[in-house]
Amino acid sequence: MKPETRDKLAFDSKAVYYNPDPSTKSINAPLYLSNNFQYDEEIYQNIVEGARITENIYGRCGNPNETLLQEQVAMLENADGCLALGSGMAAVATTCLALLRPGDHIVSDWTTYSSTHEMFDHRLTDFGIETTFVDCNDIEAVKAAITEKTKIIYFETIANPNMRVTAIPPLVKLARDNNLLVICDNTFASPYVMRPLDWGVDIVVESATKFMGGHNDVLGGIIAIKKTNLPDDFLHDLRWGTHVKLGGVLSPFNAWMLLRGLQTLPVRLERQCKTAMKLALYLENHPAVQKVHYPGLVSHPNHEIAKTQMPNYGAMLTFEVADGQSAIEVCDSLELCAFAASLGSVRTITQIPATMAFLDIPKIEREKMNIQDGMVRVSVGLEDPHDVINDIDQALNQITIHKQG
């Protein structure tokens, strides 16, 4: 298919289609498990002269499966370029280490994934890079946090785990006024729900492990960029100057698995978003539930922002019960839904953020993120919506039984 034809396709069609393999005409990508490739004179001469190609040299430098995945994701994210990595955190770390130097400064939203928060608050400080955490929906607070050393504004489209949605246009305008870059973690949304680059964000990072893969069987990370405010050679330097040197590469098999996952991303997310909305409405009226966090609910404080920025509200939600012990009782009483660590799967998965993903974050900081001990995070899967609701309902009823007992 011609590139100009593909550009006109709807998102669902773009996700499914890629050109047949040129040598075999297979409509599925072959799996290239080699980590080494035969040089010819042209390749050798290019390397000697300093030219860098992204495949068919050595596995850490690139692989045909990785290249195809990058092309697919760039198209789905409406990006000018993409880099695939071994995990979502490899994407975050590689981006930061490529852009920042000792003395530089980040302004980050308070609520970010725990490993990101810890990297900003602890590990990057070892390299002389400081971070100020603010509420990115408070544009005056963001403005006040910017210093002459600030290089990046960082946030998540749908924040993990409290489901906060940040208004992007004010942040982008502020960044442009101060010559800063805007980086967004789009993991909870996926490019099906939200494409931040269309809103002026410069760099999107994402854990492809989650909704892109979609089956809890693969690890991967994505960096997608718009070149508007970046040097023309940024992606080249990101790969060769940082990514290849750090070594957080994606295996050929994982790239192949992620390509497969992308093909069903739209149909999975369409179903998951609808079920999440039904579950959120149900939980909002359950007597054992104190609060529900889901951007699709009118009661969500950022609902109007979400309605403006995303046509769907995602497959993630959280709800709060009385305390941490009640949260454990709910999750441990589930029969259909899983009680596990990750998200984005065809299975509905629950976890207790305060004592799982965010366990190593001090309680005082969790409170600033609005992460309560009784909060239960739900990644909605592909089960029948009524079965999911019934399973969570019977689990919530165990709290009542326990208290009555």
JOWOPE-V988941 format. One record per residue. N is the residue number from 1. RES is the residue in one small letter. SS is DSSP state (H for helix, E for strand, - for the rest). Layout:
{{N | RES | SS} {N | RES | SS}}
//
This chain:
{{1 | m | -} {2 | k | -} {3 | p | H} {4 | e | H} {5 | t | H} {6 | r | H} {7 | d | H} {8 | k | -} {9 | l | -} {10 | a | -} {11 | f | H} {12 | d | H} {13 | s | H} {14 | k | H} {15 | a | H} {16 | v | H} {17 | y | -} {18 | y | -} {19 | n | -} {20 | p | -} {21 | d | -} {22 | p | -} {23 | s | -} {24 | t | -} {25 | k | -} {26 | s | -} {27 | i | -} {28 | n | -} {29 | a | -} {30 | p | -} {31 | l | -} {32 | y | -} {33 | l | -} {34 | s | -} {35 | n | -} {36 | n | E} {37 | f | -} {38 | q | -} {39 | y | -} {40 | d | -} {41 | e | H} {42 | e | H} {43 | i | H} {44 | y | H} {45 | q | H} {46 | n | H} {47 | i | H} {48 | v | H} {49 | e | -} {50 | g | -} {51 | a | -} {52 | r | -} {53 | i | -} {54 | t | -} {55 | e | -} {56 | n | -} {57 | i | -} {58 | y | E} {59 | g | H} {60 | r | H} {61 | c | H} {62 | g | -} {63 | n | -} {64 | p | H} {65 | n | H} {66 | e | H} {67 | t | H} {68 | l | H} {69 | l | H} {70 | q | H} {71 | e | H} {72 | q | H} {73 | v | H} {74 | a | H} {75 | m | H} {76 | l | H} {77 | e | H} {78 | n | -} {79 | a | -} {80 | d | -} {81 | g | E} {82 | c | E} {83 | l | E} {84 | a | E} {85 | l | E} {86 | g | -} {87 | s | -} {88 | g | H} {89 | m | H} {90 | a | H} {91 | a | H} {92 | v | H} {93 | a | H} {94 | t | H} {95 | t | H} {96 | c | H} {97 | l | H} {98 | a | H} {99 | l | H} {100 | l | -} {101 | r | -} {102 | p | -} {103 | g | -} {104 | d | -} {105 | h | E} {106 | i | E} {107 | v | E} {108 | s | E} {109 | d | E} {110 | w | -} {111 | t | -} {112 | t | -} {113 | y | -} {114 | s | H} {115 | s | H} {116 | t | H} {117 | h | H} {118 | e | H} {119 | m | H} {120 | f | H} {121 | d | H} {122 | h | H} {123 | r | H} {124 | l | H} {125 | t | H} {126 | d | H} {127 | f | H} {128 | g | -} {129 | i | -} {130 | e | E} {131 | t | E} {132 | t | E} {133 | f | E} {134 | v | E} {135 | d | -} {136 | c | -} {137 | n | -} {138 | d | -} {139 | i | H} {140 | e | H} {141 | a | H} {142 | v | H} {143 | k | H} {144 | a | H} {145 | a | H} {146 | i | -} {147 | t | -} {148 | e | -} {149 | k | -} {150 | t | E} {151 | k | E} {152 | i | E} {153 | i | E} {154 | y | E} {155 | f | E} {156 | e | E} {157 | t | -} {158 | i | E} {159 | a | -} {160 | n | -} {161 | p | -} {162 | n | -} {163 | m | -} {164 | r | -} {165 | v | E} {166 | t | -} {167 | a | -} {168 | i | H} {169 | p | H} {170 | p | H} {171 | l | H} {172 | v | H} {173 | k | H} {174 | l | H} {175 | a | H} {176 | r | H} {177 | d | H} {178 | n | -} {179 | n | -} {180 | l | -} {181 | l | E} {182 | v | E} {183 | i | E} {184 | c | E} {185 | d | E} {186 | n | -} {187 | t | -} {188 | f | -} {189 | a | -} {190 | s | H} {191 | p | H} {192 | y | H} {193 | v | H} {194 | m | -} {195 | r | -} {196 | p | H} {197 | l | H} {198 | d | H} {199 | w | H} {200 | g | -} {201 | v | -} {202 | d | -} {203 | i | E} {204 | v | E} {205 | v | E} {206 | e | E} {207 | s | E} {208 | a | -} {209 | t | -} {210 | k | -} {211 | f | -} {212 | m | -} {213 | g | -} {214 | g | -} {215 | h | -} {216 | n | -} {217 | d | -} {218 | v | -} {219 | l | -} {220 | g | -} {221 | g | E} {222 | i | E} {223 | i | E} {224 | a | E} {225 | i | E} {226 | k | -} {227 | k | -} {228 | t | -} {229 | n | -} {230 | l | -} {231 | p | -} {232 | d | -} {233 | d | -} {234 | f | H} {235 | l | H} {236 | h | H} {237 | d | H} {238 | l | H} {239 | r | H} {240 | w | H} {241 | g | H} {242 | t | H} {243 | h | H} {244 | v | H} {245 | k | H} {246 | l | H} {247 | g | -} {248 | g | -} {249 | v | -} {250 | l | -} {251 | s | -} {252 | p | H} {253 | f | H} {254 | n | H} {255 | a | H} {256 | w | H} {257 | m | H} {258 | l | H} {259 | l | H} {260 | r | H} {261 | g | H} {262 | l | H} {263 | q | H} {264 | t | H} {265 | l | H} {266 | p | H} {267 | v | H} {268 | r | H} {269 | l | H} {270 | e | H} {271 | r | H} {272 | q | H} {273 | c | H} {274 | k | H} {275 | t | H} {276 | a | H} {277 | m | H} {278 | k | H} {279 | l | H} {280 | a | H} {281 | l | H} {282 | y | H} {283 | l | H} {284 | e | H} {285 | n | -} {286 | h | -} {287 | p | -} {288 | a | -} {289 | v | -} {290 | q | -} {291 | k | E} {292 | v | E} {293 | h | E} {294 | y | -} {295 | p | -} {296 | g | -} {297 | l | -} {298 | v | -} {299 | s | -} {300 | h | -} {301 | p | -} {302 | n | -} {303 | h | H} {304 | e | H} {305 | i | H} {306 | a | H} {307 | k | H} {308 | t | H} {309 | q | H} {310 | m | -} {311 | p | -} {312 | n | -} {313 | y | -} {314 | g | -} {315 | a | -} {316 | m | E} {317 | l | E} {318 | t | E} {319 | f | E} {320 | e | E} {321 | v | -} {322 | a | -} {323 | d | -} {324 | g | H} {325 | q | H} {326 | s | H} {327 | a | H} {328 | i | H} {329 | e | H} {330 | v | H} {331 | c | H} {332 | d | H} {333 | s | H} {334 | l | -} {335 | e | -} {336 | l | -} {337 | c | -} {338 | a | E} {339 | f | E} {340 | a | -} {341 | a | -} {342 | s | -} {343 | l | -} {344 | g | -} {345 | s | -} {346 | v | -} {347 | r | -} {348 | t | -} {349 | i | E} {350 | t | E} {351 | q | E} {352 | i | -} {353 | p | H} {354 | a | H} {355 | t | H} {356 | m | -} {357 | a | -} {358 | f | -} {359 | l | -} {360 | d | -} {361 | i | -} {362 | p | -} {363 | k | H} {364 | i | H} {365 | e | H} {366 | r | H} {367 | e | H} {368 | k | H} {369 | m | -} {370 | n | -} {371 | i | -} {372 | q | -} {373 | d | -} {374 | g | -} {375 | m | E} {376 | v | E} {377 | r | E} {378 | v | E} {379 | s | E} {380 | v | -} {381 | g | -} {382 | l | -} {383 | e | -} {384 | d | -} {385 | p | H} {386 | h | H} {387 | d | H} {388 | v | H} {389 | i | H} {390 | n | H} {391 | d | H} {392 | i | H} {393 | d | H} {394 | q | H} {395 | a | H} {396 | l | H} {397 | n | H} {398 | q | H} {399 | i | H} {400 | t | H} {401 | i | H} {402 | h | H} {403 | k | H} {404 | q | H} {405 | g | -}}
//
